[in-house]
Amino acid sequence: MSKISQLARNNVNALTPYQSARRIGGTGDTWLNANESPESVEFELDCERLNRYPEFQPTSMLDAYAIYASVNSNQLITTRGADEAIELLIRTFCEPNQDKILINTPTYGMYEVSAETNGVVTIKQPLTASFNPDYEAIKKQIDDIKIIFLCAPNNPTGNTLDQGALIDLLVAAKDRAIVVVDEAYIEFCPQHTQVALLKDFENLVILRTLSKAFALASIRCGFAIANPSIIDLLLKVIPPYPVPEPVAQIAIQALTIAGISHMRHRVTTLNGIREQFSQALVILPTVEYIFPTTGNFLLVRFKDSSKVFSALSKQGIVLRDFSNKPTLENCIRITVGTEFEMNKTLAAIKALNS
């Protein structure tokens, strides 16, 4: 360890950083490893105010998202992707070296990384055999937990939440813990949103993003939706200029009636491609199981995932390997791309059976 490293906090030196798709890298022309949209959208930018600091929380942007999400503007805070919202929640509600969060593994890795960075312990409650949250096990631990993170649809398994079980958990956690439902992929299954529960539960927070269905991963724009009592606390902690002016302009355009219509058409197309790909994939001898299909991705258990991953990599098809995660042996996550990309991927997997 260098002398500079010795100056860093102990938990940072011990930290294993989140391995994002771009950080892992890869080589190819078919990128199906980051749950991104396969298409990009053009927007107009007004550059006259780039010399000025942006609005702290752009009113027009919040109003537009509030209409889209069927909430009030004072129930929103916009952040640099949902990742910053995760960080804000932990920094706002968790005392370092004292409090704990709970995650349901396997799940999105940034919950744990943000907790570790802030000196907060992570309790890992495994999903059930059917890859759903173990609500009874979670409730038994509420006295030791400050925040419960539920990813729904879950990344990478694709499961959604049982609303009755979630309500029981929210009741049990009242005045004791915050329950966070991460809805990054909810546009692909909007009937499963939990937004309606906000009116009854002050301890519920819902995370959203424009990265997936809105095809805006590059602008890093997310939202936390909660009751004003929570939003007001988060507004104390967030840095002074979290939303760059170009980001706000693009987000407002994406949230127009035309922009939302375009997004929903994209979702319908991708859901159709996903179903066709899943039906063609599940009958192949090399495939053992395909997890629930509720996002813009499929998690597939192969008989020999290393063989599949290696063979497709050589053909320029970049996937996300989850085989080293507990309970996900031989699993690969495949983002839903264009019809051409999925046909190419299917053909490459079929060739392994010939």
C-alpha positions in Angstrom: 0.0 0.0 0.0 1.4 3.4 -1.0 1.7 6.2 1.6 -1.1 8.1 -0.2 -3.4 5.1 0.2 -2.7 5.1 3.9 -4.2 8.6 4.1 -7.5 7.3 2.8 -10.3 6.0 5.0 -10.0 2.4 5.9 -13.4 1.4 4.4 -12.4 3.0 1.1 -9.1 1.1 1.0 -11.1 -2.1 1.7 -13.9 -1.2 -0.8 -14.5 -3.3 -3.9 -15.9 -0.8 -6.4 -19.1 -1.5 -8.4 -18.1 -3.1 -11.7 -20.3 -1.2 -14.2 -20.6 -2.5 -17.7 -18.4 0.3 -19.0 -15.8 -0.3 -16.3 -15.6 -4.0 -17.1 -15.4 -3.1 -20.8 -15.4 -5.5 -23.7 -14.8 -5.6 -27.4 -17.4 -5.8 -30.1 -20.2 -4.2 -32.1 -23.2 -5.7 -30.3 -23.5 -4.3 -26.8 -26.0 -6.2 -24.8 -24.4 -5.9 -21.3 -25.6 -2.6 -19.8 -29.5 -2.7 -20.1 -29.3 0.4 -22.3 -31.7 1.3 -25.1 -30.5 0.2 -28.5 -31.6 3.5 -30.1 -30.7 7.1 -29.4 -32.9 10.1 -29.8 -32.1 13.6 -31.0 -32.9 16.7 -29.0 -32.4 20.5 -29.3 -30.2 22.5 -27.0 -30.4 26.2 -26.1 -26.8 27.2 -25.2 -27.5 30.8 -24.2 -27.4 30.0 -20.5 -24.4 27.7 -20.3 -22.4 30.5 -18.6 -24.8 30.4 -15.7 -25.2 27.9 -12.9 -28.3 25.7 -13.4 -31.4 25.7 -11.3 -31.0 23.7 -8.1 -34.1 21.6 -8.9 -35.5 22.7 -12.3 -39.2 23.6 -11.8 -40.3 22.7 -15.4 -38.5 19.4 -15.3 -40.1 18.4 -11.9 -43.5 19.5 -13.1 -43.2 17.4 -16.2 -42.1 14.3 -14.3 -44.8 14.9 -11.7 -47.5 14.8 -14.4 -45.9 11.7 -15.9 -45.6 9.8 -12.6 -49.0 11.0 -11.3 -47.5 12.6 -8.2 -47.1 16.2 -6.9 -43.9 18.2 -7.6 -43.1 18.4 -3.9 -42.9 14.6 -3.9 -39.9 14.7 -6.2 -36.1 15.3 -6.2 -34.1 14.9 -9.3 -30.6 13.4 -9.0 -27.6 12.3 -11.2 -29.1 9.0 -12.0 -30.9 6.9 -9.4 -27.4 6.1 -8.1 -27.1 9.5 -6.5 -30.5 9.0 -4.9 -29.3 5.8 -3.3 -26.3 7.7 -2.0 -28.4 10.5 -0.7 -30.8 8.2 1.2 -27.9 6.5 2.9 -26.2 9.7 3.8 -29.4 11.2 5.0 -30.8 8.4 7.2 -27.8 6.3 8.2 -25.3 7.1 10.9 -21.8 5.9 9.9 -20.4 3.0 11.9 -23.8 2.6 13.5 -26.7 2.0 11.1 -27.4 -0.8 8.6 -29.2 -1.3 5.3 -30.7 -4.5 4.0 -30.5 -5.7 0.4 -32.1 -8.8 -1.2 -29.3 -10.7 -3.0 -28.7 -11.1 -5.8 -29.6 -7.6 -6.7 -28.1 -4.3 -8.0 -24.6 -3.8 -6.6 -24.6 0.0 -5.9 -26.7 -0.3 -2.7 -23.9 -2.1 -1.0 -21.1 0.0 -2.5 -22.8 3.3 -1.4 -23.3 1.8 2.1 -19.7 0.7 2.4 -18.4 4.1 1.1 -20.4 5.8 3.9 -19.4 3.4 6.7 -22.7 1.7 6.8 -23.1 -2.1 7.2 -25.1 -4.0 4.6 -27.2 -7.0 5.7 -27.6 -9.4 2.8 -30.9 -11.2 2.9 -31.0 -13.9 0.1 -34.0 -14.0 -2.2 -36.3 -17.1 -1.8 -36.0 -20.1 -4.0 -38.4 -18.4 -6.4 -36.2 -15.3 -6.3 -38.6 -13.1 -4.4 -37.9 -11.1 -1.3 -38.2 -13.1 1.9 -40.6 -10.7 3.6 -40.9 -12.6 6.8 -37.1 -12.8 7.2 -36.8 -9.0 6.5 -39.5 -8.1 9.1 -37.6 -10.1 11.8 -34.6 -7.8 11.2 -36.3 -4.4 11.1 -35.1 -3.3 14.5 -31.5 -3.5 13.2 -32.1 -1.8 9.9 -32.5 1.8 8.8 -33.2 1.3 5.0 -34.5 -1.7 3.1 -33.8 -1.7 -0.6 -36.1 -3.6 -2.9 -35.3 -3.6 -6.6 -38.4 -4.2 -8.7 -38.1 -5.4 -11.4 -35.0 -6.8 -9.8 -31.7 -6.5 -11.6 -30.6 -9.1 -12.6 -33.4 -11.7 -11.9 -36.4 -9.6 -13.2 -38.8 -10.3 -10.4 -41.5 -7.8 -9.3 -43.0 -7.3 -5.9 -46.1 -8.8 -4.3 -48.0 -5.6 -3.3 -49.8 -7.2 -0.3 -46.5 -8.4 1.1 -44.9 -5.0 0.5 -47.8 -3.3 2.4 -47.3 -5.7 5.3 -43.6 -4.7 5.3 -44.3 -1.0 5.2 -46.7 -1.4 8.1 -44.1 -3.3 10.1 -41.4 -0.7 9.2 -43.5 2.3 10.1 -41.5 4.8 12.1 -38.6 2.3 12.2 -37.2 2.0 8.7 -37.3 3.5 5.2 -38.4 1.1 2.4 -37.0 2.0 -1.0 -38.5 0.5 -4.1 -36.1 0.9 -7.1 -38.3 1.1 -10.2 -35.5 1.7 -12.8 -37.2 -0.7 -15.2 -40.8 0.0 -14.4 -41.7 1.4 -17.8 -41.4 -2.1 -19.2 -44.1 -3.4 -16.7 -46.0 -0.2 -15.5 -48.8 -2.2 -13.9 -46.3 -3.1 -11.2 -45.5 0.4 -10.0 -46.0 1.1 -6.3 -46.5 4.8 -6.6 -50.1 4.6 -5.4 -48.9 3.4 -1.9 -47.2 6.8 -1.3 -50.4 8.3 -0.1 -50.6 5.8 2.8 -46.9 5.3 3.7 -44.6 8.1 4.7 -41.7 5.6 4.9 -41.8 4.6 1.2 -39.4 5.9 -1.4 -39.5 5.1 -5.1 -36.5 5.5 -7.4 -36.9 6.1 -11.1 -34.5 6.9 -14.0 -34.6 8.1 -17.6 -31.7 5.8 -18.4 -33.6 2.7 -19.6 -37.0 3.1 -21.3 -36.4 6.8 -22.1 -33.1 5.9 -23.8 -31.1 8.6 -21.9 -28.5 6.7 -20.0 -25.8 9.2 -21.0 -27.4 12.2 -19.4 -27.5 10.6 -15.9 -31.0 11.7 -14.8 -32.9 10.1 -12.0 -35.6 10.8 -9.5 -36.6 9.9 -6.0 -40.4 10.0 -5.3 -41.5 10.2 -1.7 -43.6 12.2 0.7 -42.4 15.8 1.2 -41.1 15.0 4.7 -38.4 12.8 3.1 -37.8 15.0 0.1 -37.1 18.0 2.3 -34.4 16.0 4.1 -32.8 14.9 0.9 -32.8 18.5 -0.4 -30.6 19.3 2.6 -27.9 16.8 1.6 -27.8 17.0 -2.2 -25.0 19.2 -3.7 -26.0 22.7 -4.9 -26.1 22.2 -8.6 -27.0 18.6 -9.3 -28.8 19.0 -12.7 -26.7 20.4 -15.6 -28.7 22.8 -17.8 -28.4 20.5 -20.9 -29.7 17.6 -18.9 -32.7 19.5 -17.8 -33.5 20.7 -21.3 -33.3 17.1 -22.7 -35.3 15.7 -19.8 -38.1 18.2 -20.4 -38.3 17.4 -24.1 -38.3 13.6 -23.3 -41.2 14.2 -20.9 -43.5 16.0 -23.4 -46.6 14.2 -24.7 -44.6 13.3 -27.8 -41.6 12.2 -25.9 -43.6 9.9 -23.6 -45.5 8.5 -26.6 -42.1 7.7 -28.3 -40.9 6.0 -25.1 -44.0 3.8 -24.9 -43.7 2.8 -28.5 -40.1 1.9 -27.8 -41.1 -0.2 -24.8 -43.8 -2.0 -26.8 -41.2 -2.8 -29.5 -38.6 -4.0 -27.0 -41.0 -6.1 -25.0 -42.1 -7.8 -28.3 -38.5 -8.5 -29.3 -37.8 -9.8 -25.8 -40.7 -12.3 -25.9 -39.7 -13.5 -29.3 -36.1 -14.0 -28.3 -37.1 -15.7 -25.1 -39.4 -18.2 -26.8 -36.7 -19.0 -29.4 -34.0 -19.3 -26.7 -35.8 -21.5 -24.2 -36.0 -24.5 -26.5 -32.3 -24.6 -27.1 -30.4 -27.6 -25.6 -27.8 -25.3 -24.1 -30.4 -23.3 -22.0 -31.5 -24.6 -18.6 -33.8 -21.7 -17.4 -34.9 -18.2 -18.3 -35.8 -15.9 -15.4 -39.0 -13.7 -15.3 -39.0 -11.3 -18.2 -40.2 -7.9 -16.9 -37.4 -5.5 -17.8 -35.4 -4.8 -21.0 -33.2 -7.8 -20.3 -33.2 -11.6 -19.8 -31.3 -13.5 -17.2 -30.5 -16.9 -18.7 -29.0 -20.0 -17.0 -27.0 -22.0 -19.4 -25.6 -25.5 -19.0 -22.1 -24.0 -19.6 -22.2 -20.2 -19.4 -18.4 -19.8 -19.8 -18.6 -21.5 -23.2 -21.5 -19.3 -24.3 -19.9 -16.1 -22.9 -16.5 -16.8 -24.5 -18.0 -17.9 -27.9 -20.2 -14.8 -28.2 -17.4 -12.5 -27.1 -15.3 -13.7 -29.9 -18.1 -12.7 -32.3 -18.3 -9.2 -30.9 -21.4 -9.8 -28.8 -20.9 -8.3 -25.3 -23.0 -9.8 -22.5 -23.0 -9.5 -18.7 -21.6 -12.6 -16.8 -23.3 -13.2 -13.5 -22.0 -16.8 -13.0 -19.8 -15.8 -10.1 -22.8 -14.5 -8.0 -24.3 -16.7 -5.3 -27.3 -18.7 -6.7 -26.6 -17.5 -10.2 -24.2 -20.2 -11.4 -24.0 -20.4 -15.2 -26.2 -17.3 -15.5 -25.7 -14.6 -18.2 -27.7 -11.4 -18.5 -28.7 -10.3 -22.0 -30.0 -6.8 -22.7 -32.7 -6.6 -25.3 -31.4 -4.9 -28.3 -32.6 -4.4 -31.9 -34.3 -7.3 -33.7 -31.1 -7.6 -35.8 -28.9 -7.8 -32.7 -31.1 -10.4 -31.0 -31.2 -12.5 -34.1 -27.4 -12.4 -34.3 -27.2 -13.4 -30.7 -29.7 -16.2 -31.1 -27.8 -17.5 -34.2 -24.5 -17.5 -32.3 -26.0 -19.5 -29.4 -27.7 -21.9 -31.8 -24.4 -22.6 -33.4 -23.0 -23.9 -30.1 -25.6 -26.7 -30.3 -24.6 -27.8 -33.8 
